[in-house]
Amino acid sequence: MQQWDLLITNVHLARMTGGGYGELRDGAIAVRDGRIAWLGSAAEAAAVGGAREVRDGAGCWLTPGLIDCHTHIVHAGNRSDEFEARLNGATYEDIARAGGGIMSTVRATRAASEDELLAASLPRIASLLAEGVTTLEIKSGYGLDAASEAKMLRVARRVGQELPVRVVTTFLGAHALPPEYAGNPDGYVEAVCAMIPALAEQGLVDAVDAFCERIAFSNVQTERVFEAARAHGLPVKLHAEQLSDQQGAQLVARFNGLSADHLEHLSEAGIAAMAASGTVAVLLPGAYYFLRDTTPPPVAALRAAGVPMAVATDNNPGTSPMTSLLLAMNMACTLWRLTPYEALAGCTVHGARALGLQAELGTLEVGKRADFALWRIARPADLSYAIGFNPCASVVHDGVWRASHIWANA
């Protein structure tokens, strides 16, 4: 009797349950209707039933599909000139205040058509898919007007339609002050709030984000954006405490936000607020590395407070042009002393939670979505150990088996 659509045998399962890897060696996992239908030992699989498709996992480790829960991956242009300028002494704030930074990408993104934006973004996304990423958050924030922000979000939706990846969209209209609102940040915040109803009605946005910082938007202005999001039933998250402590973590926690991201200047009060609200700390080592920052996020204090820590690439053209979640895991371990388990949990269990998808993704449990990655590794810690090496052998997305390498040249 063929009771399953897909059965994968001869694998070691890292279920990511029980506060650890949840290792099950010599295991098997079965899929029906795009969800996990059964998992257990290989010996049990032979006795339980058959499947229309049976795959030999060749002794690989099988983990939940990786989740990159913070990216700005849909954009046009690049900013290698700013990279060079920083190496010649300019700071990130110097560049932003001189009209560069985010606005450079805004100009390129506004000028690009939807097809051009998609074509520019696909190679970056393909790199992540080849490394076992099955869920991807994509933010807007390089349009900064109603038409361009909607354009970015439509392209993000197309990514999820055209590639085997689950896409979660985030409206980041409050990313920077566009030139047409120079000297009038409150006016622009009002415009951002006015964009939310139409974007929500069109089904283009899953969450709302903002950049709460000295060079961006104040705590009070950010709260106005959050109120508008809440009025339309949208969860919030926040770029918080990256360059200074603006008490953004307390603000997003007060709104029961999904996540507070960056957090290099996070205070004890911010940690306590996040712990109380269940807000996830999203750690972004790519930006820390690329900007040559020297103030690490308070990982030990977050750990002690029980704040869940996710890890993401923060792929963006200005401060983290990184398209490797495996590299982000390694950086989080080597730069900030996360353990290999914490790094993998940050890209599975807690990455799902940072997107509000913990009921569907992030662990290997019956009933959850059948999104897996298979790895040619000796142990799960290998995923954050190697640098510049991709051991991903295959990916299962929505219950469909795919070879990971086919995306490398997309």
GUNUMI-597501 format. One line per 8 residues: number of its first residue (from 1); for each residue x, y, z of N, C-alpha, C. Coordinates in pm, whole numbers, plus 50000, padded with zeros to 5 digits. Layout:
<recs>
NUM) X,Y,Z,X,Y,Z,X,Y,Z; ...
</recs>
This chain:
<recs>
1) 50084,49881,50000,50000,50000,50000,50088,50125,50000; 50061,50218,49908,50139,50340,49897,50065,50453,49971; 50098,50470,50098,50027,50569,50177,50096,50705,50179; 50219,50711,50125,50294,50836,50127,50331,50879,49985; 50354,51008,49967,50400,51060,49838,50551,51042,49822; 50624,51060,49932,50770,51054,49927,50821,50992,50056; 50916,50902,50044,50983,50843,50159,51133,50857,50138; 51201,50916,50234,51347,50931,50229,51406,50840,50337
9) 51489,50748,50296,51551,50653,50388,51701,50676,50393; 51767,50604,50483,51913,50609,50494,51961,50752,50519; 51899,50818,50616,51939,50953,50655,51948,50961,50808; 52026,51055,50853,52032,51090,50994,51952,51219,51012; 51855,51218,51101,51766,51332,51116,51814,51424,51229; 51825,51553,51197,51843,51655,51299,51709,51726,51311; 51628,51680,51405,51490,51727,51413,51478,51867,51471; 51582,51914,51540,51585,52047,51602,51472,52063,51703
17) 51449,51957,51779,51347,51957,51882,51411,51927,52017; 51338,51959,52124,51385,51927,52258,51502,52011,52306; 51522,52128,52246,51630,52215,52289,51767,52173,52240; 51772,52086,52141,51899,52042,52084,51880,52000,51941; 51982,51932,51887,51971,51886,51748,51858,51786,51729; 51820,51714,51835,51717,51612,51820,51760,51502,51725; 51880,51452,51745,51940,51358,51650,51867,51223,51650; 51843,51173,51531,51792,51038,51511,51873,50976,51399
25) 51967,50892,51435,52053,50830,51335,51983,50713,51269; 52025,50685,51144,51969,50575,51066,51817,50586,51063; 51771,50702,51022,51629,50729,51023,51567,50733,50885; 51441,50772,50884,51365,50789,50760,51256,50892,50786; 51207,50952,50678,51102,51053,50691,51008,51041,50571; 50879,51055,50597,50778,51038,50492,50695,51165,50478; 50650,51188,50354,50576,51308,50318,50445,51270,50252; 50340,51342,50290,50211,51328,50221,50148,51467,50211
33) 50104,51502,50090,50038,51630,50065,50123,51748,50112; 50254,51740,50090,50343,51851,50119,50378,51869,50265; 50337,51774,50350,50367,51783,50492,50433,51656,50543; 50501,51669,50656,50562,51552,50717,50451,51461,50770; 50451,51339,50722,50346,51244,50762,50395,51146,50867; 50526,51121,50867,50583,51023,50961,50733,51041,50962; 50797,51012,51076,50942,51000,51082,50978,50904,51193; 51088,50835,51173,51132,50734,51269,51254,50663,51218
41) 51277,50545,51269,51394,50468,51227,51369,50405,51091; 51478,50376,51020,51466,50313,50889,51398,50177,50900; 51427,50105,51008,51366,49974,51028,51215,49985,51041; 51169,50088,51112,51025,50109,51128,50959,50143,50995; 51029,50220,50911,50972,50262,50783,50934,50144,50697; 51017,50041,50699,50990,49923,50616,50862,49854,50658; 50827,49865,50785,50709,49795,50835,50582,49879,50829; 50597,50012,50822,50480,50100,50832,50404,50112,50701
49) 50475,50120,50587,50404,50135,50460,50495,50184,50350; 50440,50196,50228,50519,50234,50112,50492,50375,50066; 50557,50413,49956,50544,50547,49901,50554,50542,49750; 50493,50641,49684,50502,50649,49539,50645,50676,49493; 50718,50754,49574,50857,50786,49542,50942,50757,49664; 51046,50677,49644,51139,50644,49753,51277,50694,49714; 51339,50769,49805,51473,50823,49781,51569,50771,49886; 51688,50732,49840,51795,50691,49930,51875,50815,49967
57) 51878,50848,50094,51950,50967,50140,52099,50951,50148; 52152,50834,50113,52296,50811,50101,52373,50847,50228; 52310,50830,50343,52379,50857,50468,52395,51003,50501; 52321,51089,50432,52329,51233,50459,52259,51266,50592; 52292,51383,50643,52213,51441,50750,52099,51521,50687; 51981,51510,50745,51864,51582,50697,51818,51678,50807; 51810,51806,50772,51765,51910,50864,51640,51977,50809; 51569,52054,50890,51468,52142,50832,51533,52232,50726
65) 51457,52270,50625,51508,52365,50528,51551,52492,50599; 51660,52553,50553,51710,52674,50618,51619,52792,50587; 51615,52886,50681,51529,53003,50673,51615,53127,50684; 51616,53210,50581,51687,53338,50586,51582,53444,50617; 51576,53485,50743,51461,53562,50791,51483,53713,50785; 51590,53761,50721,51610,53905,50707,51695,53929,50583; 51631,53973,50473,51706,54008,50352,51644,54131,50286; 51727,54199,50209,51686,54309,50120,51727,54268,49978
73) 51703,54144,49943,51767,54081,49828,51713,54129,49694; 51592,54185,49691,51538,54242,49567,51579,54389,49560; 51672,54418,49472,51718,54555,49452,51793,54564,49320; 51816,54684,49274,51896,54707,49153,52025,54777,49193; 52127,54762,49109,52253,54831,49131,52338,54765,49238; 52459,54821,49257,52543,54780,49369,52618,54901,49422; 52688,54882,49534,52754,54995,49598,52899,54962,49631; 52967,54904,49535,53109,54874,49558,53192,55002,49573
81) 53141,55114,49516,53212,55241,49534,53213,55283,49680; 53103,55257,49751,53097,55291,49893,53186,55198,49976; 53192,55074,49936,53283,54979,50000,53426,55032,49994; 53462,55080,49876,53596,55136,49860,53613,55263,49943; 53508,55347,49947,53516,55471,50025,53535,55444,50174; 53465,55344,50225,53480,55311,50366,53622,55265,50397; 53679,55190,50305,53817,55143,50325,53917,55257,50315; 53871,55371,50260,53955,55490,50256,53919,55590,50366
89) 53838,55545,50464,53817,55627,50583,53678,55678,50607; 53588,55672,50509,53452,55722,50530,53373,55625,50618; 53280,55678,50698,53194,55593,50778,53060,55574,50709; 52984,55477,50758,52851,55451,50704,52764,55575,50717; 52772,55643,50831,52692,55763,50852,52740,55877,50760; 52871,55890,50738,52923,55992,50645,52860,55975,50507; 52861,55852,50460,52810,55823,50325,52660,55851,50317; 52586,55809,50420,52441,55831,50420,52406,55979,50423
97) 52476,56055,50505,52447,56198,50516,52486,56275,50391; 52576,56220,50312,52618,56286,50188,52528,56249,50070; 52421,56174,50097,52326,56139,49991,52352,56005,49927; 52452,55933,49978,52478,55798,49927,52403,55696,50009; 52467,55584,50029,52403,55480,50109,52276,55429,50045; 52172,55421,50127,52045,55365,50081,51992,55439,49959; 52011,55571,49953,51954,55647,49842,52017,55610,49708; 52140,55565,49708,52202,55519,49583,52124,55401,49526
105) 52087,55308,49613,52009,55192,49570,51866,55232,49535; 51812,55330,49605,51677,55379,49574,51671,55430,49430; 51769,55508,49391,51768,55561,49254,51771,55449,49150; 51856,55349,49173,51866,55238,49078,51739,55154,49077; 51681,55132,49194,51562,55048,49204,51440,55116,49145; 51426,55247,49168,51314,55320,49109,51320,55314,48956; 51440,55318,48901,51456,55321,48755,51434,55185,48690; 51443,55077,48766,51434,54942,48709,51289,54899,48692
113) 51264,54823,48586,51132,54764,48568,51120,54640,48658; 50998,54587,48668,50980,54465,48748,51063,54351,48693; 51063,54334,48562,51142,54226,48502,51291,54246,48527; 51338,54370,48519,51479,54397,48545,51514,54370,48691; 51426,54408,48781,51449,54380,48923,51455,54231,48950; 51364,54157,48890,51363,54013,48909,51490,53950,48853; 51529,53990,48734,51650,53933,48672,51774,53962,48754; 51781,54082,48813,51897,54118,48894,51900,54039,49024
121) 51783,54005,49075,51775,53940,49206,51793,53788,49199; 51755,53726,49089,51754,53580,49081,51890,53516,49110; 52001,53567,49057,52129,53502,49090,52161,53504,49239; 52127,53612,49307,52151,53619,49450,52066,53515,49523; 51940,53505,49483,51849,53409,49547,51891,53267,49517; 51936,53242,49394,51980,53108,49356,52094,53059,49445; 52183,53149,49483,52293,53112,49571,52241,53061,49705; 52139,53126,49758,52081,53081,49885,52010,52947,49869
129) 51937,52929,49760,51866,52803,49740,51963,52687,49728; 52077,52711,49667,52177,52605,49652,52235,52562,49787; 52219,52646,49888,52267,52615,50023,52156,52566,50115; 52047,52519,50061,51945,52459,50144,51841,52554,50199; 51838,52680,50152,51736,52774,50198,51604,52742,50129; 51500,52724,50208,51367,52695,50153,51264,52803,50189; 51300,52894,50279,51213,53006,50315,51297,53133,50321; 51243,53239,50263,51320,53362,50245,51231,53482,50275
137) 51275,53568,50365,51206,53695,50385,51267,53797,50290; 51182,53876,50224,51228,53981,50133,51160,54111,50172; 51241,54212,50202,51191,54344,50240,51186,54436,50120; 51094,54532,50125,51099,54644,50032,51192,54748,50096; 51173,54876,50065,51253,54978,50131,51353,55048,50043; 51360,55010,49914,51445,55080,49819,51363,55153,49714; 51233,55169,49741,51146,55245,49652,51114,55381,49712; 51065,55375,49836,51036,55496,49915,50932,55587,49851
145) 50853,55533,49762,50728,55596,49719,50630,55482,49693; 50502,55515,49687,50400,55411,49683,50417,55317,49564; 50444,55371,49446,50454,55286,49327,50577,55196,49332; 50689,55251,49375,50813,55172,49374,50815,55068,49485; 50757,55102,49600,50749,55002,49707,50659,54886,49664; 50547,54916,49602,50458,54810,49554,50528,54727,49447; 50607,54791,49362,50681,54720,49258,50775,54618,49321; 50850,54659,49422,50943,54567,49489,50869,54448,49550
153) 50756,54476,49613,50682,54368,49678,50620,54273,49576; 50579,54325,49462,50528,54236,49356,50640,54146,49305; 50759,54200,49290,50871,54117,49246,50902,54010,49350; 50895,54046,49478,50918,53948,49583,50816,53835,49574; 50691,53869,49550,50588,53765,49533,50620,53677,49411; 50669,53738,49303,50703,53660,49185,50816,53561,49213; 50909,53600,49297,51017,53507,49334,50959,53378,49391; 50862,53393,49481,50800,53276,49540,50717,53196,49444
161) 50671,53259,49336,50593,53188,49235,50681,53117,49133; 50799,53173,49105,50883,53121,48998,50996,53030,49046; 51028,53034,49174,51134,52950,49228,51079,52866,49343; 51140,52752,49372,51092,52668,49482,51141,52720,49617; 51084,52831,49659,51118,52891,49787,50994,52960,49842; 50975,52951,49972,50864,53018,50038,50908,53161,50068; 50837,53260,50017,50875,53400,50034,50778,53470,50129; 50835,53535,50227,50760,53620,50320,50799,53764,50289
169) 50700,53849,50265,50729,53987,50226,50712,54082,50345; 50800,54180,50351,50797,54280,50457,50803,54419,50396; 50710,54505,50435,50708,54643,50388,50799,54727,50477; 50904,54782,50417,51002,54863,50489,51004,55004,50430; 50887,55064,50417,50881,55199,50364,50959,55298,50450; 50960,55277,50582,51033,55364,50674,51177,55316,50687; 51247,55319,50573,51386,55274,50566,51481,55393,50563; 51444,55495,50488,51526,55615,50475,51434,55728,50428
177) 51483,55850,50441,51405,55966,50399,51436,55997,50254; 51335,55987,50164,51360,56014,50023,51383,56164,49998; 51450,56200,49888,51485,56340,49865,51364,56432,49856; 51253,56381,49806,51135,56468,49792,51076,56506,49927; 51118,56440,50036,51073,56476,50170,51187,56530,50255; 51291,56580,50193,51405,56634,50267,51359,56739,50367; 51400,56724,50493,51361,56817,50597,51222,56797,50652; 51151,56694,50604,51014,56671,50647,50990,56522,50678
185) 51063,56468,50775,51047,56326,50806,50907,56290,50854; 50843,56380,50929,50707,56350,50975,50610,56338,50858; 50631,56422,50757,50547,56413,50638,50566,56281,50566; 50690,56234,50562,50714,56105,50495,50656,55990,50576; 50668,55996,50707,50609,55891,50791,50458,55885,50768; 50395,56000,50754,50252,56003,50722,50224,55935,50588; 50314,55958,50490,50298,55893,50359,50316,55743,50369; 50413,55698,50450,50434,55554,50469,50310,55490,50530
193) 50255,55554,50631,50134,55501,50694,50019,55492,50594; 50014,55587,50502,49908,55587,50401,49928,55479,50296; 50051,55429,50280,50076,55321,50183,50026,55187,50234; 50019,55169,50363,49992,55037,50420,49856,54981,50380; 49747,55059,50383,49617,54999,50348,49613,54938,50209; 49666,55008,50109,49661,54956,49971,49748,54832,49957; 49866,54834,50016,49955,54718,50007,49891,54596,50073; 49826,54620,50186,49758,54510,50255,49642,54457,50173
201) 49565,54548,50114,49449,54507,50034,49491,54426,49912; 49608,54458,49856,49658,54386,49738,49728,54255,49775; 49739,54226,49903,49802,54102,49946,49952,54099,49924; 50015,54215,49927,50158,54223,49896,50247,54220,50019; 50189,54231,50137,50273,54248,50255,50229,54154,50367; 50330,54089,50429,50305,53998,50541,50341,54059,50675; 50430,54160,50675,50471,54226,50798,50522,54365,50764; 50540,54448,50866,50588,54585,50849,50712,54606,50934
209) 50813,54670,50875,50942,54693,50940,50972,54843,50934; 51070,54886,51011,51117,55025,51007,51262,55027,51053; 51331,55136,51022,51470,55156,51064,51469,55268,51168; 51479,55230,51294,51476,55325,51405,51620,55358,51443; 51665,55475,51398,51807,55510,51417,51825,55659,51396; 51938,55712,51442,51965,55856,51429,51960,55902,51284; 52008,55819,51191,52011,55856,51050,51883,55816,50978; 51786,55765,51051,51662,55718,50988,51542,55779,51061
217) 51469,55700,51140,51345,55747,51200,51348,55732,51351; 51285,55826,51418,51285,55829,51564,51192,55723,51620; 51203,55704,51750,51115,55612,51820,50969,55653,51803; 50942,55781,51814,50804,55830,51801,50751,55809,51659; 50834,55840,51559,50791,55820,51421,50769,55672,51390; 50857,55587,51443,50842,55442,51422,50712,55392,51484; 50677,55445,51601,50553,55404,51666,50432,55436,51578; 50435,55546,51507,50324,55580,51417,50311,55474,51307
225) 50422,55429,51253,50419,55324,51151,50362,55195,51210; 50405,55161,51331,50355,55039,51395,50205,55047,51422; 50158,55163,51460,50014,55178,51483,49936,55156,51354; 49987,55208,51244,49921,55188,51115,49921,55041,51075; 50033,54972,51102,50039,54829,51073,49938,54752,51156; 49932,54783,51283,49840,54712,51372,49696,54736,51331; 49665,54854,51281,49528,54884,51237,49485,54795,51121; 49582,54740,51050,49550,54653,50936,49590,54507,50962
233) 49609,54474,51089,49633,54335,51126,49768,54280,51086; 49866,54369,51065,49998,54325,51021,50097,54323,51137; 50172,54214,51153,50275,54210,51258,50391,54302,51223; 50467,54339,51325,50578,54432,51304,50710,54370,51346; 50818,54429,51294,50955,54395,51331,51035,54523,51316; 51161,54522,51358,51232,54649,51361,51382,54631,51344; 51443,54719,51259,51587,54740,51260,51617,54822,51385; 51676,54762,51485,51687,54827,51615,51830,54824,51667
241) 51871,54935,51728,51996,54942,51803,52119,54895,51723; 52121,54927,51593,52238,54890,51514,52355,54985,51537; 52327,55116,51535,52434,55216,51547,52430,55287,51681; 52317,55283,51748,52301,55349,51878,52178,55291,51945; 52164,55319,52074,52046,55270,52147,51935,55374,52139; 51837,55346,52056,51720,55433,52042,51597,55375,52112; 51618,55273,52195,51510,55205,52267,51408,55144,52172; 51456,55107,52054,51369,55042,51957,51326,54904,52000
249) 51413,54832,52072,51376,54698,52117,51257,54703,52211; 51257,54801,52302,51142,54814,52392,51015,54848,52315; 51029,54932,52212,50913,54971,52133,50854,54852,52059; 50937,54777,51988,50884,54665,51911,50831,54556,52003; 50891,54539,52120,50840,54442,52216,50703,54484,52267; 50683,54614,52287,50553,54664,52334,50443,54632,52233; 50478,54622,52105,50382,54585,52001,50381,54434,51975; 50444,54358,52067,50456,54212,52050,50514,54178,51913
257) 50619,54252,51876,50679,54235,51744,50742,54099,51724; 50746,54058,51599,50809,53931,51565,50957,53931,51599; 51027,54042,51566,51172,54042,51586,51225,54183,51600; 51340,54191,51664,51423,54310,51663,51557,54266,51605; 51608,54340,51506,51719,54292,51424,51840,54385,51433; 51957,54328,51429,52089,54391,51445,52129,54388,51592; 52089,54490,51672,52099,54486,51818,52240,54501,51875; 52332,54557,51800,52466,54575,51854,52470,54664,51978
265) 52378,54760,51988,52376,54853,52102,52256,54828,52193; 52212,54704,52198,52096,54667,52278,52127,54681,52428; 52033,54741,52502,52050,54762,52646,51988,54647,52726; 52018,54646,52856,51957,54548,52945,51805,54564,52946; 51758,54688,52941,51613,54711,52938,51551,54655,52810; 51622,54669,52699,51573,54613,52573,51566,54462,52578; 51669,54399,52636,51670,54254,52649,51553,54207,52734; 51530,54274,52846,51419,54235,52934,51285,54247,52863
273) 51268,54353,52785,51143,54373,52713,51122,54264,52609; 51228,54229,52537,51217,54124,52436,51188,53989,52500; 51252,53960,52613,51228,53834,52682,51083,53823,52726; 51027,53934,52773,50888,53933,52821,50788,53916,52708; 50820,53971,52590,50724,53967,52478,50743,53848,52386; 50857,53779,52398,50886,53669,52306,50939,53715,52172; 50980,53841,52163,51035,53895,52039,51171,53832,52011; 51191,53787,51888,51315,53719,51850,51425,53821,51822
281) 51546,53790,51866,51663,53870,51831,51722,53813,51702; 51720,53892,51595,51779,53847,51469,51920,53904,51457; 52017,53817,51458,52158,53856,51453,52206,53856,51309; 52276,53964,51271,52316,53985,51133,52468,54009,51125; 52544,53901,51130,52690,53917,51135,52750,53971,51007; 52681,53958,50894,52734,54010,50769,52756,54159,50773; 52658,54234,50824,52670,54379,50833,52777,54418,50933; 52782,54348,51045,52885,54374,51147,53025,54357,51086
289) 53043,54250,51013,53171,54221,50948,53203,54324,50840; 53106,54350,50754,53129,54435,50637,53157,54579,50677; 53091,54624,50785,53113,54760,50833,53231,54769,50931; 53294,54657,50955,53408,54650,51047,53370,54704,51185; 53252,54666,51229,53202,54711,51359,53285,54646,51469; 53287,54709,51584,53362,54656,51698,53274,54639,51822; 53145,54668,51810,53052,54650,51922,52960,54533,51890; 52986,54417,51948,52902,54301,51918,52769,54308,51991
297) 52668,54241,51939,52543,54233,52014,52566,54153,52142; 52486,54178,52245,52508,54113,52375,52456,53970,52377; 52525,53882,52307,52479,53744,52290,52465,53672,52424; 52565,53686,52511,52559,53615,52639,52439,53659,52721; 52410,53790,52720,52296,53841,52795,52164,53795,52732; 52156,53792,52600,52036,53741,52533,52015,53594,52569; 52123,53518,52566,52115,53376,52600,52068,53358,52744; 52125,53435,52836,52089,53422,52976,51943,53459,53001
305) 51891,53553,52924,51753,53597,52940,51654,53507,52868; 51704,53411,52791,51615,53321,52718,51552,53381,52594; 51615,53487,52540,51564,53547,52416,51607,53460,52299; 51515,53411,52217,51553,53329,52102,51634,53412,52003; 51741,53351,51947,51831,53421,51856,51827,53356,51718; 51783,53431,51619,51787,53388,51480,51914,53444,51416; 51952,53385,51304,52069,53429,51227,52026,53444,51082; 52065,53555,51018,52025,53580,50879,52138,53650,50804
313) 52125,53655,50671,52231,53715,50589,52225,53867,50587; 52103,53925,50601,52085,54069,50579,52130,54108,50440; 52114,54019,50343,52164,54051,50208,52113,54187,50163; 52206,54277,50134,52174,54409,50083,52298,54465,50016; 52283,54564,49929,52397,54609,49849,52496,54698,49923; 52455,54753,50037,52541,54851,50102,52621,54801,50220; 52562,54713,50301,52629,54674,50424,52643,54524,50445; 52582,54444,50358,52597,54299,50371,52566,54230,50239
321) 52652,54247,50138,52626,54182,50009,52661,54034,50014; 52598,53963,50105,52630,53823,50132,52514,53735,50090; 52544,53631,50014,52441,53539,49968,52469,53398,50017; 52522,53386,50138,52551,53256,50198,52503,53255,50342; 52398,53179,50370,52352,53165,50507,52447,53078,50587; 52514,52985,50521,52615,52905,50591,52729,52993,50642; 52770,53091,50561,52874,53182,50605,52824,53267,50722; 52699,53309,50718,52643,53385,50831,52647,53302,50959
329) 52620,53172,50948,52627,53084,51064,52770,53079,51119; 52866,53064,51030,53006,53060,51074,53046,53191,51140; 53008,53303,51081,53041,53433,51138,52980,53450,51276; 52855,53407,51292,52790,53420,51422,52865,53342,51529; 52921,53229,51490,52999,53148,51585,53136,53210,51612; 53207,53245,51506,53345,53291,51524,53353,53434,51578; 53261,53521,51537,53265,53660,51581,53197,53681,51716; 53089,53606,51742,53005,53635,51858,52990,53517,51953
337) 53054,53406,51925,53057,53290,52013,52923,53219,52027; 52839,53224,51926,52728,53131,51925,52783,52990,51915; 52712,52893,51967,52750,52755,51947,52698,52709,51810; 52757,52602,51754,52703,52551,51627,52556,52515,51634; 52512,52462,51749,52369,52434,51762,52289,52563,51757; 52332,52666,51828,52259,52793,51827,52253,52852,51688; 52363,52839,51612,52364,52893,51476,52263,52821,51388; 52259,52687,51398,52163,52612,51316,52020,52638,51362
345) 51999,52645,51492,51866,52679,51543,51825,52818,51496; 51923,52908,51484,51894,53043,51438,51846,53049,51295; 51880,52947,51217,51838,52941,51076,51726,52840,51052; 51673,52785,51159,51562,52690,51148,51454,52727,51250; 51468,52679,51373,51366,52699,51475,51335,52848,51495; 51439,52927,51523,51417,53067,51558,51398,53154,51433; 51455,53112,51320,51426,53182,51195,51278,53174,51162; 51218,53057,51184,51074,53042,51162,50995,53131,51256
353) 51037,53135,51381,50966,53216,51479,50975,53365,51446; 51089,53408,51393,51107,53549,51356,51014,53591,51243; 50960,53493,51170,50865,53522,51063,50721,53485,51101; 50702,53440,51223,50569,53400,51265,50525,53268,51206; 50621,53184,51164,50590,53058,51096,50627,52936,51178; 50642,52951,51309,50690,52840,51391,50594,52721,51394; 50467,52743,51366,50372,52632,51362,50386,52550,51235; 50451,52606,51133,50461,52541,51002,50601,52491,50969
361) 50703,52558,51022,50840,52535,50975,50937,52535,51093; 51061,52497,51063,51170,52514,51159,51213,52390,51232; 51128,52287,51241,51163,52161,51304,51107,52047,51218; 51159,51928,51242,51106,51808,51175,51006,51743,51270; 50878,51771,51247,50771,51716,51328,50652,51684,51238; 50582,51581,51271,50465,51542,51193,50366,51658,51186; 50319,51685,51066,50223,51792,51043,50284,51919,50989; 50415,51936,51006,50479,52057,50955,50508,52044,50806
369) 50536,52158,50742,50563,52159,50600,50686,52074,50570; 50682,52005,50458,50792,51917,50419,50898,51996,50344; 50971,52079,50417,51084,52156,50365,51209,52105,50435; 51299,52039,50359,51417,51979,50417,51541,52017,50336; 51656,52001,50400,51784,52005,50329,51864,51882,50369; 51929,51820,50270,52014,51704,50294,52159,51746,50275; 52245,51703,50369,52383,51751,50375,52481,51635,50379; 52586,51646,50301,52697,51549,50306,52795,51595,50414
377) 52761,51565,50538,52841,51608,50652,52849,51494,50753; 52946,51504,50844,52963,51402,50946,52875,51427,51067; 52844,51554,51092,52763,51592,51209,52704,51730,51183; 52596,51765,51249,52533,51895,51223,52624,52015,51245; 52718,52005,51339,52808,52118,51364,52891,52155,51243; 52905,52064,51147,52983,52094,51026,52924,52210,50948; 52796,52237,50963,52732,52342,50884,52784,52481,50920; 52826,52501,51043,52883,52631,51080,53034,52626,51093
385) 53093,52511,51066,53237,52492,51079,53315,52529,50952; 53269,52479,50839,53341,52501,50714,53317,52642,50661; 53418,52697,50594,53410,52830,50535,53423,52817,50383; 53325,52866,50311,53332,52864,50165,53307,52729,50103; 53243,52639,50176,53215,52505,50124,53067,52477,50141; 53003,52429,50036,52860,52401,50039,52837,52250,50033; 52800,52187,50145,52779,52042,50145,52635,52000,50115; 52552,52094,50068,52411,52061,50044,52399,51966,49925
393) 52337,51852,49947,52322,51751,49842,52189,51762,49771; 52082,51781,49846,51948,51788,49788,51859,51872,49879; 51749,51917,49822,51651,51996,49895,51512,51940,49865; 51429,51937,49967,51287,51905,49949,51210,52031,49987; 51128,52079,49894,51046,52197,49919,50902,52163,49889; 50815,52182,49988,50674,52146,49975,50658,52000,49932; 50747,51916,49982,50737,51773,49955,50795,51727,49823; 50855,51818,49747,50912,51784,49616,51064,51780,49627
401) 51122,51668,49585,51267,51647,49591,51335,51722,49477; 51440,51799,49511,51515,51872,49410,51663,51863,49442; 51746,51855,49337,51890,51863,49356,51927,52009,49381; 52005,52036,49485,52033,52175,49520,52122,52245,49418; 52210,52169,49351,52308,52233,49264,52248,52295,49139; 52126,52261,49104,52068,52312,48980,52043,52462,48987; 52044,52518,49110,52020,52660,49122,52149,52742,49119; 52262,52675,49119,52389,52747,49131,52413,52843,49014
409) 52361,52808,48896,52385,52892,48778,52257,52955,48724; 52158,52967,48811,52030,53024,48765,52045,53170,48728
</recs>
